[in-house]
Amino acid sequence: MNDSTPRCRSGPAAMSRRPARPCHAARFSFAVVADDDLRLGHVVVKAASADTAEVGYWTAAHARGRGIAARAVDTVSDWALETRETVALTLLHAAGNHASCRVAVKCGYVLHDELPAAPPAFPAEGHRHVRTRHHR
């Protein structure tokens, strides 16, 4: 696409980027919406260094279990690795969050390491998944 706005490749969910114009920001935020503008979720890419970024997301309860999170995370990850100077993306989640682990693996993120709990910000153990430009 010439406007560099990610769009899901399948299904009704479309992605819209904020801000709408290209910039050199350190954080990019994407709304995941259905064709009727119903909010389905959100994906964010935050620069961690000159060539790495962290991906985070959430999915609305009514949209879970339909593959929307995986399509959205995969689309935004492709965008970040193809259009930014990003070489590697990380995705963190609580170790007990099996759904997030499945989303990460489905999107080509490899389990890199297990993280100890670090209260109060991270009260539970976690997983760090990494996806690189040449993951597939």
Secondary structure, 3 states (H helix, E strand, C coil): CCCCCCCCCCCCCEEEEECCCCCCCCEEEEEEECCCCCEEEEEEEEECCCCEEEEEEEECHHHCCCCHHHHHHHHHHHHHHHHCCCCEEEEEEECCCHHHHHHHHHCCCEEEEEECCECCCECCCEEEEEEECCCC
